[in-house]
Amino acid sequence: MTAKSVYEYINSMRSDLNRMEAKGIVDSSFINKIDTLDSELTGMKQFWINQKAVSVRSAFVFHTAMHNAKLVLGKMKERFKNVDETGDNP
């Protein structure tokens, strides 16, 4: 996936979240989308680790952004997985 398509995928996920909120339901298949995005971010993280065309400082900023996004996705996934037990609104 290109950076642009990752951005479009995230927008699609946002639309799904808005739809779930409007309907008052939680679609557990959303976990698959979280997993897909997590996988893409893993690849992007590795890209910045291997990147030699930019300074280490610049690469570190992007790598850290991907890492932090993965942490957020992990929390999202847990909330979606446990929604039936907690009754929480992820």
C-alpha positions as CSV (number, residue, x, y, z in Angstrom):
1,M,0.0,0.0,0.0
2,T,1.3,3.5,-0.7
3,A,1.1,6.2,1.9
4,K,-1.8,7.7,0.0
5,S,-3.7,4.5,0.0
6,V,-3.0,4.0,3.8
7,Y,-4.5,7.5,4.3
8,E,-7.5,6.5,2.2
9,Y,-7.8,3.3,4.2
10,I,-7.8,5.2,7.4
11,N,-10.5,7.5,6.1
12,S,-12.6,4.4,5.2
13,M,-12.2,3.2,8.7
14,R,-13.3,6.5,10.0
15,S,-16.4,6.3,7.9
16,D,-17.1,2.8,9.3
17,L,-16.7,4.1,12.8
18,N,-19.1,6.9,12.1
19,R,-21.6,4.4,10.7
20,M,-21.3,2.2,13.7
21,E,-21.9,5.2,16.0
22,A,-24.9,6.3,14.1
23,K,-26.5,2.9,14.2
24,G,-25.5,2.2,17.8
25,I,-23.8,-1.1,16.9
26,V,-20.3,-2.5,17.0
27,D,-19.2,-4.5,14.0
28,S,-16.6,-7.0,15.1
29,S,-15.4,-7.4,11.5
30,F,-13.7,-4.0,12.1
31,I,-10.9,-5.9,13.8
32,N,-9.8,-7.2,10.4
33,K,-9.4,-3.6,9.2
34,I,-7.4,-2.8,12.3
35,D,-5.1,-5.9,11.6
36,T,-4.7,-4.8,8.0
37,L,-3.7,-1.3,8.9
38,D,-1.4,-2.6,11.7
39,S,0.4,-4.8,9.1
40,E,0.9,-1.8,6.8
41,L,2.3,0.3,9.6
42,T,4.7,-2.5,10.5
43,G,6.0,-2.3,6.9
44,M,6.2,1.4,7.0
45,K,8.1,1.2,10.3
46,Q,10.6,-1.2,8.7
47,F,11.0,1.2,5.7
48,W,12.1,4.0,8.0
49,I,14.5,1.7,9.8
50,N,16.1,0.8,6.5
51,Q,16.0,4.3,5.1
52,K,19.4,5.7,4.2
53,A,18.3,8.6,2.0
54,V,17.3,10.8,5.0
55,S,19.0,11.7,8.2
56,V,18.6,9.3,11.2
57,R,16.8,12.1,13.1
58,S,14.1,12.5,10.3
59,A,13.7,8.7,9.9
60,F,13.3,8.4,13.7
61,V,10.4,10.9,13.7
62,F,8.5,8.9,11.1
63,H,9.4,5.5,12.6
64,T,8.1,6.8,16.0
65,A,4.9,8.0,14.5
66,M,4.3,4.5,13.0
67,H,5.1,2.9,16.3
68,N,2.7,5.2,18.2
69,A,0.0,4.6,15.7
70,K,0.4,0.8,16.2
71,L,0.1,1.3,19.9
72,V,-3.2,3.1,19.4
73,L,-4.4,0.4,17.0
74,G,-3.6,-2.3,19.6
75,K,-5.7,-0.5,22.2
76,M,-8.5,-0.1,19.6
77,K,-8.4,-3.8,18.8
78,E,-8.6,-4.8,22.5
79,R,-11.6,-2.6,23.0
80,F,-13.4,-4.1,19.9
81,K,-12.5,-7.6,21.0
82,N,-13.9,-7.1,24.5
83,V,-17.0,-5.1,23.7
84,D,-19.3,-8.0,24.5
85,E,-17.7,-8.5,27.9
86,T,-17.4,-4.9,28.9
87,G,-20.4,-3.4,27.2
88,D,-18.0,-0.6,26.4
89,N,-18.4,1.7,23.4
90,P,-15.1,1.4,21.6
